[in-house]
Amino acid sequence: MRKINLLLLIFSLVLISSAVFAGLYDTYTIYSVGAKSEAVAVGDINNDSKNDVVIVSSSKAGETKGLCVFLQNETGTFNPKVIYPIVPSSYSVAIGDLNNDGRQDVAVANDDDNIRVFIQNNTATLDAPVLYPVCFQPDSIKIGDVNNDGKNDVVVSNWNSDSISVLIQNVGGTLNPQVTYAIASYGNNKIDIGDINNDGRKDVIVMRGKKAGIDSIAVFIQNATNTLDTPAYYKVSGTDTRVFGMAIGSVNGDTKADIVTSFGSSYIAVFTQTDTTALDTPVNYTAYNSPSAVAIGDVSGDGKNDVVVLHNGQGKISVYKQSSLATLSEYKLYSLPYSSSFNPHSIALGDINSDSICEILIADPDYGLIVLRQVYSLSFVTSPVTVQPNQVSSAISVQVLNGDREKASVFSGTVTLSTSSSTGKFSINKDTWVDTTIIMLNSGEGSFYYKDQTLGYHTIVVSRSGFTLASQLILVEIPSKIIPYNNVFNPAKGEKTTIWYDISSSCRVTIKVYNLVGELVKVLVDEDKLAGQGYSIDWKGENSQGITVASGVYLIHISAGSFNATTKALVIK
């Protein structure tokens, strides 16, 4: 094999435009790639534990085609793009460890009958590519362990060759020469890897999309000798059986890998695994016009895989959310810039801003890289209406919601707490109290406690960069109350009752004593009071003339703003 040593780094990141529309995905951003974008993949290619994005391209007048790399930075955005030029056109790209060193590498399928492997080096960049010959016009590439030895291999489909190519990784950290497996090719292929018979070994799946009336899905089962069996064939059902997109993943909640394809003018088909080694009869779902590339992943953040479909010549993308019944819900459409067509590798899903939630990445032949991000929002789940001064509130819970106002249960990340009160404090454990703090939300939810010494309404704010913040009013007040002390007493012995009371807000306060027939006996308090606690007044069992009242039950009534309450006292002799 030969090495190409030319490496050209082109640093520029151009934000072309953005658009806003309603729903789960209400915004997209376009990044310039230069040449005609063909395929996209997501993975960590600089060994910093954050996902990056790679795009490969074909010819476009005046532009440099090749491998375009967008590295994620500490802010969850992209550094300026880096282009590794490739002379022939590229139509598919995959990311995985291909020399068993724990770092992710990049493999590209090129139309010069070779694949190129870019090894990630210890400086967190990519080495010059190593070429490996395959068959005529490779059009799809995937990385995975297809001989059950714990090391990643490469599988390739070929547009104009009636075979797929398998390149096994050897102990030296390179790839062995290709081994071919026969399969009739009709072009517009896509190859993928997944455990299709639930035996713990990875199988190879090929979409043969160009021709109608054929068994368009071929499954090569990995056998006990760690090679691939003769393929089993599956067919979609409909008048137009041409298949345009395929993805592998569980879409019925059982964790087994299923196959989802787009086909014809307006359908997708779901092949689920059965309890045997075969795939079940496909279930068709209606699709929007001209369905194309397909991806599977949890885009709604609820822990269940969804299906995402591009559409040729429509300026649309559709999302089928997995329902609670382990089926797919009716699709929802979101807008994209118009592009006439996509290849089967034009879409990928992945967390590219380190918030545990999938974004949608599109290799658009006309625009470059399109990134669809949800605008998530924060919401209070519970909150106390009031809290007493310097007292600890009950737990206040907040959660993350997706664009459909559903809990994003896969979210894991931090949010910031703040308050409009200069004396407000937050705590996670009721031990340490701070003015402003950062808390971790796990499974999309978290809680905290609050206390304050300043009376009145205050605003608590929960925020995170890029999220719609949530605010909640909280009232710090002293609950108005009246508590008699020693309310059974004998005035003749010099005894008295003491009425303790708290006032929640500054107001006029009256406390009056009545007999049981409603006659006023004495006014104890009639004056303006500031909000506060621990007020008290004594009643010695006398009326307004200073005469000791008769034995019996008396009513003591307080009126303080909107607070009214009555308690009793028993005079004995």
Secondary structure, DSSP 8 states (H G I E B T S, - for coil): --B--------B--EEEEEE-SSS--EEEEE--SSEEEEEEEE-SSSSSS-EEEEEEE--TTS--EEEEE-B-TTSSB--BEEEE-SS-EEEEEEE-SSSSSS-EEEEEETTTEEEEE-B-TTSSB---EEEE-SSSEEEEEEE-SSSSSS-EEEEEETTSSEEEEE-B-TTSSB---EEEE----SSEEEEEE-SSSSSS-EEEEEE-S-TTS--EEEE-B-TTSSB---EEE---SS---EEEEEEE--SSSSS-EEEEEETTTEEEEE-B-SSSSB---EEEE--SSEEEEEEE--SSSSS-EEEEEETTTSEEEEE-B-TTSSB---EEEE----S---TTSEEEE-SSSSS--EEEEEETTTEEEEEE---EEEES---SEE-TT-----EEEEEE-TTS-B-TT--EEEEEEES-TT-EEESSSS--BSSEEEEEBTTEEEEEEE-SS-EEEEEEEE-TTSB-EEEEEEE----EEEEES-EE-GGGT--EEEEEEESSSEEEEEEEE-TTS-EEEEEEEEEE-SEEEEEEEE-SB-TTS-B--SEEEEEEEEETTEEEEEEEEE--
